[in-house]
């Protein structure tokens, strides 16, 4: 079955997120490949979330051991992991991942960076030989869904990236972007996105510093000035704005260094530091220096805007339908081995009869008998696929065992896709039958059924972790 363990800006303390994001990726990959019961896994680690997407054989049996192993690798107590990691299981995982990949669960709803981060997470899992065919299909469908949301709604137009939100918050302090002296710390994808956001505001004076020594290459490629190690603190003290987005584990700007640098001539009257690093790139004590203001991720997320409701509703509709279709296609694939076993049983009977009668039947008679067998098989095979889409595939398995003695392994339980769910934009929530959906958030739906959870996939994750639901969107069936 599919299993997701998630620590995000919605469900986990900032200090816990910081610790999880600092975990050694190789050690996490090694854990996933060594623990019995984990068939494959993908690690998604960004500045506001740490998530494990797993294919497992028995989640209930695995979880106690997994918490213990994660505690050892991540350096967090088992109790903390139980409290801070939301757990999403089975049929709820596709909708949650599709929501994450589409930017619906980000600090800034609709931000576009997350889809690329999800793709890179899959690439990393491939490199570590951790993917399975099911995880491959899941993540590829997530990317397809993200593109559908991007092109089918105004969500990413309405939403803003994290760095753009931070720059919006900085406008009260920086009134003339064209004259601002900016120091960019970091040279990765987020640094490039930050530089583009700065240039869109008219910033002209940018220096770049890399703790790992990549500043010259980044500066040449991006057309900015490289800052050497020896000139770094001087550049920091003279900058009007410092944006840090490096993936180093130790702070790139500490209190003592910044304090000493600001005593030298040429310092800026005031400096705003935007720390987008996870773990923190900047010592929090830097923000206590005279003339220095610090804006970190914890502060930024408190100022994140509410969803653009219409665009978000449209996006959730796309996500819900994509998740329902993924579950349906999975259910069809799962019942396929039962269909194959049934077909083999019937065809074997026909072939034995052809062999028994022999020449008396003739070629035309043998062909007619085989055609009859195929015609008999057609309707049950088609019905089996339909039952699977409705979450009733096990009924077909039970029927062929009862009537024909054909035995196949039991199917993995799945949520039924009820007919009334087709009309509901929050398709998966209405169709969900698993006990893992928070029944406390159930509301009467104007369609005449009960929407088991008209909340986002993230709300489901929160309820699984024992936390409160963050928001409950208005039922799409309700009268305007």
Residue, then its C-alpha position, 0 to 999 in steps of 0.5 A: x500500500x501507499x504511505x506518506x509521512x509528512x512534516x510541513x509548515x501546517x503540521x510541524x513546528x519550525x524547529x522540527x522542520x529545521x532538524x528534519x531538513x538537515x538530515x543526511x539524505x544518504x542516510x535516509x535513503x539507506x534507511x528506506x532500502x534496509x528496513x523490511x516491509x518498505x518496497x520503495x520510497x521517495x524523499x521530498x525535502x524542501x524549505x517548508x516540508x519533509x515528506x516520505x512517500x513509501x510503498x509498503x507491504x503492511x503499514x500497521x506492522x511497519x510504523x513502530x519500527x519505522x519511527x524508531x529507525x527514523x529517530x536514529x537517522x533524523x536525530x529526533x525523539x520517537x515521541x516528537x516524530x509521532x506528534x509532528x509527522x502527519x500520516x496519510x495512507x492508501x487511497x488518500x496518498x495520491x490526492x495529497x501528493x497531487x495537491x502538494x505538487x500543484x502548490x495547493x499545500x504550499x505556504x503561498x498557495x499556487x507557488x510554482x517551485x514545488x513541482x520541480x522539487x517533486x520531480x527532482x525528488x523522484x530523480x533522486x529516488x531513481x538514482x538511489x534505486x528506491x523507486x517502484x513501478x507504482x511510485x513511478x506512476x504516482x509521481x509521473x501522474x502528480x507532474x501531469x496533474x500539476x501541469x493541468x492545474x497550471x494551464x487550467x486555472x489561474x492559481x499560479x497567477x494568483x499565487x506568489x512564490x515564497x521569495x516574491x512574498x518575502x520581497x512584498x513584505x520588504x517593500x516597506x523598507x526598500x522603497x527604490x529597488x533600482x538603487x538597492x544593493x543586494x547580496x544573494x547567498x546561494x547558487x542553486x535553483x532557489x537562488x536563480x528564482x530569487x534573482x529573477x524575482x529581484x530583477x522583476x522589481x528593478x534591482x540592478x546591483x547584485x552580488x552573489x556569494x557561495x559558501x561552497x565556492x560556486x559564486x564565480x560560475x553562477x555570477x558569470x552565468x547570471x550576469x552579476x558580481x561574484x563576492x569572494x570569501x574575503x569580501x563577504x562580510x564587507x559586502x554583507x555590511x554594505x548591502x541594503x538587502x541580503x537574501x540567503x537560500x543556501x543548503x548548508x547546515x551551518x549559518x552563513x551569517x552569524x552575530x559576531x561576524x555581522x556585528x564586526x562588519x557593521x562597525x567598518x566604514x561604508x556600512x548600510x544605514x539599515x539592512x534587511x536580511x531575508x533568510x530562505x534557508x532550511x536549516x536557517x542560513x542566518x543566526x537569529x541573533x543577527x536580527x537583534x543588531x542595530x540597523x538589521x532586520x531579519x525576515x526568516x521562513x517562520x515569519x514569512x509563513x505567518x504573513x502568507x495570504x489566504x487562498x485565492x478561493x476560486x482558483x484554489x477550488x478549480x485546482x482542487x477539482x482537477x486534483x480530486x478528479x486526477x486522484x480518482x482516475x489514478x485510483x480507478x486505473x490502479x484498481x483495474x490493474x490490480x484486478x487484472x491478475x484475477x481476470x487473467x486467472x479466470x480467462x485461463x481457467x475458461x480457455x483451458x476448459x475449451x482447449x481440453x474439450x478441443x483436444x478430447x473431441x479431436x478430429x471429429x470437431x474439425x478446424x471450424x468447430x475448434x475455432x467456433x468453440x474458442x470464439x464461444x469461450x472468448x464471448x463468454x469471457x467478455x462480459x465478466x471481464x468488462x464487469x470486473x473492471x467496472x467493479x474495480x473502479x467502484x471499489x468492488x473488485x474483491x467481489x469478482x475475486x470472491x465470485x470466481x472462487x465460489x463459482x469456478x474454484x479459481x483462487x487468486x490473492x485478495x485485492x488491496x482494499x480501496x475506496x469506492x468511487x460512488x456515482x454521486x461523487x462524479x458531480x462533486x469537485x472534491x471527488x476524493x473527499x466525497x468518495x472516501x470511505x476509509x476510517x482515516x478521513x476525519x469524520x469530525x469534519x463531515x458536513x451535510x452536502x447539498x447534493x443529498x449525500x454526506x461529504x465525508x470531508x470537504x477539507x483539503x488533503x492537507x486537512x486530512x493529514x492534520x486529522x490523521x496526526x491528531x491536529x485540528x483541520x486548518x480550513x474547510x472550503x465551502x461545499x461546492x454544491x451549496x447554493x451561492 
